[in-house]
Amino acid sequence: MTAKTKHADTAHAPVREFEPEFIINLKKIFEEMIVFNQVLGLRITQIAPEQVRAQIAMKPELVGHFAYNRLHGGVISASLDAMGGLAVMAAIGARHMDEPPMQRLHRFAKLGTIDLRIDYLRPGIGELFELRAEVMRLGSRVASTRMEFLGADGKLLSTGSGAYILS
């Protein structure tokens, strides 16, 4: 996934940067108001209309296999699901740049996961993990996403795809 990816349904509109107010409040929603994201330790590192990124630091509460200090698969799945949702939030925000930031943030109230697929490619062993997500298609009622879970060395550990209901 690259930030330069253009999609058929967004190629006609120039991509603009988000206002600081939008980014600050979206981070607050994602990192503070969605309490489970606090449990996971998800921290946003980038919010752009075409891609979102975050990190998770390994901690004892996230271990799934004690002998190998391996990340629990449920942490990977839940994190990629959250990132798919964040990517949809960014895409919705970009679609409605004509509205004030706070008005756009209220558009996320009914967002929910309707389908999720995770492929575990390698064990999640390490101290820090990077997550990336982008929207492949943003329809009027459903959005489709693609997500990646990487080790600190950039090696792809898991991939995901999801569908999210918008209204």
Residue, then its C-alpha position, 0 to 999 in steps of 0.5 A: m500500500t502506498a500513499k500515492t494509490k489512486h482509487a476510481d471513486t476518489a481519483h476525480a477529487p484532489v486530495r487535501e490535508f486534514e485540518p489540525e482540529f480534525i486530526i486531534n479530535l479523530k485521535k481522541i476518539f480512536e485512542e481515548m474514547i474507544v477504550f478497547n484501543q487503549v487496552l491494545g495500546l494503539r497509537i496513531t502515527q499518521i492520518a491521511p485521506e488515503q492511508v492511516r498508520a498506527q503502532i502497538a508496543m508489546k506488553p505482557e497483557l498482549v502475549g498469546h504464547f508465553a513460551y515465545n512471548r508471541l502476540h495473541g492473534g486476537v490482538i492482531s485481529a482486533s487491531l487490524d479491525a480498528m485500523g480498517g475502521l480508522a481508514v474509513m473514518a479518514a476516507i469519510g472525512a476526506r469525502h466531506m471536506d466542505e463540512p466543518p471538522m466537528q460535523r464530519l466527526h459526527r458522521f462516524a456514529k453508525l460505523g460498524t464492522i460487517d465482515l473481517r478476514i485476517d491472514y496470519l503470515r508470521p508470528g507476532i514476535g517483537e517489541l513494536f508493531e506497525l499497522r497500516a490501512e487504506v480504503m479500497r472503495l467507499g460507497s454510500r452504505v459500505a466501505s471496503t478496506r485493506m490492512e497490514f500488520l508489520g514487525a518493527d523491521g518492516k516484515l509483513l506479519s498479517t494482512g486483513s480485509g474488512a467491510y464496514i457499514l456506514s449508516 
